[in-house]
Amino acid sequence: MQGSKLYVGNLSYSATEEQVEKLFAEHGQVTQVNLIGNKGFGFVEMSSAEEAEKAKEALNGTSFSGRTIIVDEARPQRDRPQRNFGNKRY
């Protein structure tokens, strides 16, 4: 694993950043948790790639709040084309 940022999917929509941080803190130092709205996924950043790997191995496929979570290395964010909805010319 190269990075220290993890993707966490299939979360309960009611999961909080504090609950997710507590879960991952059992496997190393959590530096940041970012849940994406009520979408059922988010990102957890650990203090090192080694800790991220340890958390991934320990938590991927486990049950959390009644759901089987997916934990994987986060992919780098892609550059998205800038959208310009208000300035259409015909």
C-alpha positions in Angstrom: 0.0 0.0 0.0 1.4 3.3 -1.0 -0.8 5.9 0.7 -2.3 6.3 4.1 -5.8 7.2 2.9 -8.5 4.5 2.8 -11.9 4.3 1.1 -14.6 3.0 3.4 -17.8 1.8 1.7 -21.2 0.3 2.5 -21.4 2.3 5.7 -24.7 2.7 7.4 -26.3 6.1 6.4 -26.5 6.9 10.1 -22.8 6.3 10.8 -21.0 9.3 12.2 -17.4 10.4 11.7 -16.8 9.9 15.5 -18.0 6.2 15.2 -15.8 5.5 12.2 -12.8 7.2 13.8 -13.2 5.1 16.9 -13.4 1.9 14.8 -10.2 2.7 12.9 -8.3 4.0 15.9 -8.1 0.4 17.2 -5.6 -0.2 14.3 -3.5 3.0 14.4 -3.6 6.7 14.6 -6.4 8.3 12.6 -5.5 11.8 11.2 -8.8 12.5 9.4 -12.3 11.1 8.7 -14.5 12.5 6.0 -17.9 10.9 5.4 -19.6 12.0 2.2 -23.1 13.2 3.1 -25.6 10.4 3.6 -24.1 8.4 0.7 -22.8 5.4 2.8 -19.1 5.9 2.1 -16.2 8.1 3.1 -12.5 8.3 3.6 -10.2 7.7 6.6 -6.6 8.9 6.7 -4.2 7.1 8.9 -0.8 8.5 10.1 1.2 6.0 8.0 0.8 3.6 5.1 1.6 0.8 7.4 -1.2 1.6 9.8 -3.6 2.0 6.8 -2.6 -1.4 5.5 -3.1 -2.9 9.0 -6.6 -1.3 9.3 -7.6 -2.4 5.8 -6.6 -6.0 6.5 -8.4 -6.0 9.9 -11.6 -4.3 8.9 -12.4 -5.1 5.2 -15.4 -7.4 5.1 -16.3 -7.0 8.8 -19.6 -5.9 10.2 -20.1 -2.3 11.4 -23.5 -1.0 12.5 -25.2 -4.0 10.9 -23.5 -3.7 7.5 -20.5 -5.4 6.0 -18.0 -2.6 5.2 -15.6 -2.4 2.4 -12.1 -1.0 3.2 -9.6 -0.4 0.4 -6.8 2.0 -0.5 -8.3 5.3 -1.8 -7.6 6.1 -5.4 -6.2 9.5 -6.2 -8.8 12.1 -7.0 -9.3 12.6 -10.7 -9.4 16.0 -12.3 -12.9 16.6 -13.4 -13.8 18.9 -16.3 -15.1 22.2 -15.0 -18.8 22.5 -15.5 -20.3 25.8 -16.6 -24.1 25.3 -16.5 -25.1 29.0 -16.5 -23.3 30.2 -19.6 -24.7 28.1 -22.5 -24.5 29.8 -25.8 -26.8 28.7 -28.6 
